[in-house]
Amino acid sequence: MAVSSLSTPTPAPQVRARSIVLDAFRGLTILLMLLVNNAALDSATPPQLTHAPWGAGVHLADLVFPWFLFATGASIPFAWASSRRRGLGYGAWVLKALKRSLVLFLLGVFLVSAVAHTPLFALGVLQLIALAYGVGALLYPLPPTARWGLATLLLVGYWAAIRFVPVPGAGAGVFEEGQNLLFHLNQNYLAPLGLRGIPSVIPTAALVLLASGMGDLLRSPLSSLQKGAYLSGLGLGLSLLGYVWSLDLEFNKPYWTPSYILLGTGSGALLLGLMVWAEGLLGAGWALPLVVPGSNALLAYIAPILFKVWVLQDWKVGSSSLQSWFLESLKANLGPWVGGWAYTLGFIGFWWLVLLWLYRRDWLWRV
């Protein structure tokens, strides 16, 4: 893990060489994550900024995590190409991938513990990203068709287990909120070990493998128009396939059903394709507001959470937390709706300015 300001500086041109569009995509995902996690409108929160209830399909909020995984997978070809340019072989690539996975996993454990205010070993967002990335990175040197074939096998195998493995007391094929194979495994075997959610590594690894193929396309010498067309076409196709699959096994975020994986991958590819077109038509300047958080994504994810927990929630103003006092003051002076939006957009704006300050100094935290 390195902070470029404290070790080797990372010049801005090198950052852009990673793919400014991919950084912009990642930045959009970060901003959406901040919006969803800090919405302060209570019952007036737009449904698309909340996670869909069980059996109610997919909201925009449900696509943020898959898109972040998509960006993780799509970035692997750029890291592999950089490794090859430096003359590193597969062994060095494996060590680097394992190190990165371990650091991300440990950061995730630290973050979960910080939020809980006690040491806690549990699977969270960063841990799942670490494990899915590890699988995708180790398998990346395989040909694209082999990677997509493996992704297909993972998704089909995961679907078959849900559909055909009997659940004690319920039988096979049951997929209800409190009664399905994955719930049974998590509740009875994995939760006591702090491994609740570990089966989700199977479909999320498939997502990363599929996204690595999109990264190959993004790195190709094709024109922006061609890249955008291929990415958008693949995205629409995968999204449609996900919809068809959902007729058998519904879109479901908690358990990362195959239909949900395909929708997340497909919509991510479609969005990335549109952004590639925008870059080709408008140049790179339009993307700067998104590149700012996207080029420092790990910090942009971790720092706001720690600030929220350690400062906004732990500091007190009288008997209220600083967060509650500040939010209620805004609502009292501006009204519930305007005050709620002022809090949310102010929080996002504050962190964007922090990240801009870091970006201009090339202080980028990477692992």
Buried (B, 14 or more C-beta within 10 A) or exposed (E): EEEBBEEEEBEBEEBBEBBBBBBBBBBBBBBBBBBBBBBBBEEEBEEEBBBBEEEEEBBBBBBBBBBBBBBBBBBBBBBBBEBEEEEBEEEEBBEBBEEBBEBBBBBBBBBBBBBEEEEBEBBBBBBBBBBBBBBBBBBBEBEBEEBBEBBBEBBEBBBEBBBEEEBEEBEEBBBEEEEBBBBBBBEEEBEEEBBBBBBBBBBBBBBBBBBBBBBBBBBEEBEBEBBBBBBBEBBBBBBEBBBEBBEEBBBBBBBBBBBBBBBBBBBBBBBBBBBBBBBBEEEBEBBBBBBBBBBBBBBBBBBBBEBBBEEBBEEEEEEEBBBBBBBBBBBEEBEBEEBBBBBBBBBBEEBBEBBBEBBEEBBBBBB
